[in-house]
């Protein structure tokens, strides 16, 4: 991996969907990217780009994160972090009934929380000590993190947790000159969408459009905000928490 670029990105869930689109956009813009995922074959394809390096990382594993920290000691200090990995409670080919609370299995619950919540918590725990002033973090949340999502209530719970963490860390990290924001998109055409939701009436945004918003949010001055993206035509906008009067 070359080291000419000003920005060094770390992207989780990097081998598909929003993550893959963000890796492509950042690399195309001339940035170095460390792509993290567990899909090693797809990761090897990503790493064919001269500005991309792939590493295996189960984001719910503290040990895997410590291995990434050790690798970064040789690679350099990242300044753009996209904590993006996310799944729903059931696989996409499951019927919608399998996404309901009363259909939950412990294994599926633990795995989803491990990716959606632990993946953000452990990622921040590992990477925040490395970030310097003017570092920026974007966490992929969801509109389900700021509104109800009856299709998959536990997924909604996990994304509400992520939004709450971002909002609550914002003021603290601002003291270090680090920005953190949550991107909350609506339906995206990615592999986690339940196949039963793919009807003729359903409209999904492309991962590439969301990657454009990730690139934008890395440059904003605001921090600790949740940014909604409801359609490809409308720009992201802040959904403020009660009592939030800040910029």
Residue, then its C-alpha position, 0 to 999 in steps of 0.5 A: x500500500x502506498x502512503x502518498x495520500x493525505x487521508x487514510x481510511x478504515x472501513x468495516x463491512x468493506x466487501x459488499x454494499x455500502x462498505x464496498x462502495x465507500x472503499x471504491x469512492x475513497x480509493x478513487x479519490x486518492x485515499x489509502x483504505x484499509x478494508x475490513x471484513x470476514x469475506x476473504x475472497x471478496x477482500x482479495x479482489x478489493x486489494x487488487x486496487x493499489x490504494x486498498x489493503x484488506x485484512x480479515x476482521x470480525x468486528x465483534x471480536x476484541x482480539x481481531x481489533x487488537x490485531x488491526x491495531x498492531x497492523x496499523x502500527x506498521x501501516x500508519x495512523x488512520x484519520x477517517x473511520x467508517x464503521x459500517x458493518x451491519x446485519x439484520x436479525x434473520x438472513x435475507x431469504x427468510x420469511x418476514x415472520x423470522x424477523x419478528x421479536x417472537x421468532x428470535x433465536x439466541x444465536x441470531x440475536x448474539x450475532x446481530x448485536x455483535x456486528x451492529x453494536x459490538x462492532x461499533x463499540x469495539x471499533x471505537x475502543x480500538x481506533x479512538x486512541x490512534x486518532x489525532x485532531x481533525x479525525x472523522x468517524x462516520x457510523x452507518x446507522x439507519x432510519x430504523x435508528x431514529x424511527x420505528x421499524x416493525x419489520x425487524x424490531x431488534x435491528x431497530x433497537x441495535x441502530x437506536x443504540x448506535x445513534x445514542x452512542x454517537x450523539x453522546x460521544x460527540x461533545x466528548x470527542x469534540x474536545x479532542x478535535x475529532x468529529x463523529x456522526x451517524x448516517x441514517x439511510x432508508x432502504x439500500x439495495x444491499x444483501x441484508x434487505x429481506x427478499x420479501x421486501x423486494x416488491x415492485x413498489x419498493x424503492x431502494x437507494x444505491x450503495x454508491x449514493x450512500x457512499x457519496x454521503x459518507x464522503x461528505x460527512x467526513x468533511x462536515x464541521x458538525x459532530x454527534x449528529x444523526x443524518x437522515x438520508x430518505x431518498x437519492x434526490x434529497x441531501x442528508x439532513x440532521x434529525x436532532x435529539x430533544x434538547x439539541x440546539x447545537x450546530 
